Structures are given as structure tokens and as C-alpha cells.
Amino acid sequence: MTELKGKDKLNKAISKELKPFGISSASLSDEYAYYFEDESVAFKLTSAIEDRWFNEFIAERFNYVCDVPFVLSLLHEIGHHKANDEIEGAIYDFCMAEKERISEEMQTANADQSKALEWQYFNLPDEIMATQWAVNYAKKHPKKIQNMWERMRANILAFYAENGLADDTEDL
């Protein structure tokens, strides 16, 4: 990702929101991710078809629709931190092997195949546990989720303004 003005400030603001969950830091990237080594997350400010598929998956699998998918995606990454200590041994090996297989198949997949592969990914034991944690938290704390989003959105909008970018938080 190209160097943008205010990136450190945005990272600090998002990190502050995630610190109560035991996350050491958050950094702007081109994808959402959780890093076990340093208990940090990456986040993105763009929306892709995979994000819409993730929201469809959550609606179908958990009967839950979140008004703030950006926060739910971050909660999913926190869910890896909170829930995935139970994933080890053969289950961990299975998840990693499946992620590699899915990644390889995505290279040549058409749109329908890509969606099916993404749903396979979403259903992997480590991913489903992280999503379950996120949905449970969101259902239990809707006001906290909304307040968190309002604070994050204010920082995202400041970042956009500093870089001359249009407000596309509707897509987040």
C-alpha cells in the first residue's frame, strides 16, 4: 500500500479501539488479518466481493445482519485471538492445508467457483470459531459496536480528508 498521510494516526486510533480485546496493534493493509506472533490485526478501507460474501455467509449461517461490517470484520480477527487457542494439532493442520488448497484453486476459479471456495474457507474450523465469537459479541453488545464504529468512522473520515479521498465508509 502506498504511503498515505495520517496512516500512523489512523493505526493508533484503530489500535486504541482494539486494545481492550487484547490486541497489541492494528495497521492499515489491503486485507483483514490476525497475526498470532504479536497479537496484532491488519484492516482495510476497501470493500470487495469477498466482503459481501462474508456478510451473506454470516446472515445465512448465524441469522445475523450487522449494520457495520467493518467492525464485524475486525471482531472476526479478534475472534482468532480469543477463540482459536482450541485449534491445534490435526485440526490446525487440516485448516492450514485447506487454506493452501483454496488459495491455489482461487488462482484459476471463475466467479461461481470463487464464491464456493470462499464459503469453504469461511466454514473452516478456525474461521467459523472466530466468526462465532464475533457474532456473539456483536449480538450481545450492539451499542458498544455502534459507538466503536462512530469513533472509528470519525478517524477514517479524518484520514480520507487528509489524503483528499472521498467518503466511502458506506461500503465498509
Number of C-alpha atoms within 10 A of each C-alpha: 6 5 6 11 14 17 16 14 14 21 18 16 19 25 19 16 16 20 13 9 13 12 22 14 19 26 20 17 15 13 13 19 20 20 13 12 6 10 16 21 26 19 21 16 16 14 17 10 11 13 18 14 16 19 18 16 18 20 13 11 12 13 10 16 17 16 13 18 19 24 20 23 23 21 25 26 26 25 26 25 21 18 19 19 9 11 15 12 8 9 14 16 12 15 19 14 12 15 17 12 13 18 16 11 14 17 9 10 15 10 11 9 13 19 17 15 19 20 16 14 20 19 16 17 16 24 20 20 21 22 26 19 21 24 23 14 17 21 13 11 11 13 11 12 19 15 11 16 21 13 13 19 17 13 19 24 17 17 20 19 14 13 13 10 11 9 14 13 15 9 14 18
